[in-house]
């Protein structure tokens, strides 16, 4: 047989084997063109794969519905409350922006601090605490389907320990007043559930599993912290003694670290492809915030992505030596993200030392990780996704209009430190088309 025919036959056989594997098995083939494919993990008898050539992405469908899409390399997010996403004008405005501009992701409230979920969840995913919906979003399946068809990455936001109604409904789980063991509240009457409660941990894990099965692509946990305002020295934690009786070194930073580790590992066991992210205060890029008990290094070790709220308007007079931080977004974000970068570099040095020499990472006596925990772990600056300011801070002294130039100035510094992902929130969800750049 002619040599060229032999080569042709072999090529056809190899091609047949390749496409058989591609369309019938849940495997990663990211080595092709250096693409990370998203292989969906929902149990289904329908194995229909769809390839988008423009975005070089692979998703799984049930019928004609996209279930999950892979995480974009550069996540650029607009945030919408439940009421806002239910507003047809605001939703259509988002679709218009996402169609023409750089925005490729959306964050939607799943559970706010009032405990109610924005839409009904299937109770089969819950054990002790069952969610109650206020039904603000009545057509969530339709919304998700529209967004996925337009290749929009969908993030669900869950408020964790700041949970007013759960604290009222289950006072045994609430943060208490030290003086009389009644449910504690801050000066705005916000209430919190006990971060030491494993039942609370599991409830927030189950919320995400239920949301994932409704085809959300990523979970974002907010309020992973202790109370911050008013008489926090007068708080009492019922489950604190139970924990400390068995683990005497589990202080508040430790328990936030343990929650973060538990929630992520539990979700990854449920499905290894689940993406979990968390919000942190802006000052966490500078130092450990002992009064709210957040530590950037701990969050980076435990979550896929971390979202620091580095709004320039949040910084105080003369912070970083600028009298009015709100007026110099480029400078403020410059310093904050460089501080985060330095923390990451320092953490990676410690991780490499653990792998090579010391076997155990003891980070400022706040938490401990073994070389087994850190086996394939390297922290990357791209795990940072900063919150960027959109609004004009009218309460700030000497404030100026927060226009396109200021917003793009903030984006520029994010890009300058090799971060290309960011998140934007407008108080009234009125996002201006002209502030975003066109799709390249």
Secondary structure as UniProt FT lines:
FT   HELIX           3..24
FT   TURN            30..31
FT   HELIX           32..34
FT   STRAND          48..52
FT   TURN            53..56
FT   STRAND          57..62
FT   TURN            63..64
FT   STRAND          65..68
FT   STRAND          76..80
FT   HELIX           82..85
FT   HELIX           88..100
FT   STRAND          105..111
FT   TURN            113..114
FT   HELIX           123..125
FT   HELIX           140..149
FT   TURN            150..151
FT   STRAND          153..159
FT   HELIX           164..169
FT   HELIX           171..173
FT   STRAND          176..177
FT   TURN            178..180
FT   TURN            187..188
FT   STRAND          192..193
FT   TURN            195..196
FT   HELIX           198..212
FT   TURN            213..215
FT   STRAND          218..222
FT   HELIX           232..234
FT   STRAND          235..236
FT   TURN            238..239
FT   HELIX           240..246
FT   TURN            248..249
FT   HELIX           252..270
FT   TURN            272..273
FT   STRAND          275..280
FT   HELIX           282..285
FT   TURN            290..293
FT   HELIX           296..302
FT   STRAND          305..308
FT   HELIX           312..314
FT   TURN            317..318
FT   TURN            320..321
FT   TURN            323..324
FT   HELIX           325..327
FT   HELIX           329..353
FT   HELIX           354..358
FT   STRAND          360..363
FT   TURN            364..366
FT   STRAND          367..370
FT   TURN            371..376
FT   HELIX           381..383
FT   STRAND          386..389
FT   TURN            394..395
FT   TURN            397..398
FT   HELIX           404..416
FT   TURN            417..418
FT   STRAND          422..425
FT   TURN            427..428
FT   HELIX           433..435
//
